[in-house]
């Protein structure tokens, strides 16, 4: 049995490897937190004991309380950790060939027609701002662009 400090040291080594590869601070945190969460949730005391059943149980528990995309992102983070374990610690990759959880497309809510008419009516004047606002709304409506995709209005 390996001491908890050794399990933690491997996660620290993983973090160091990610930073040395030039990964962003956000990516490093995301990947290492996924490994830490797996370790805690599955009671892993030695990474050599990591099995597919641990990964499956962990991802299934995430799916019970979080979104499919969150579970998928955690799965992909753990894939990187498993590859690290194989390359750096000579531990067989238990995730080789495993498939990530499916992420189903979510329909984006569309502004109801009655509300759309009210929006357009609100900027039906002749002033510059009315014409500008109407043009912006028409662009969003005709292209399907969302507010968050606009470089000016998304922040």
Secondary structure, DSSP 8 states (H G I E B T S, - for coil): ---HHHHHHHHHHHHHHHHHTT--HHHHHHHHHHHHHHHHHHT-S-GGG--HHHHHHHHHHHHHHS-HHHHHHHHHHHHHHHHHHHHHH----TTTT---------------HHHHHHHHHHT-SSSHHHHHHHHHHHHHHHH---GGG-TTT--
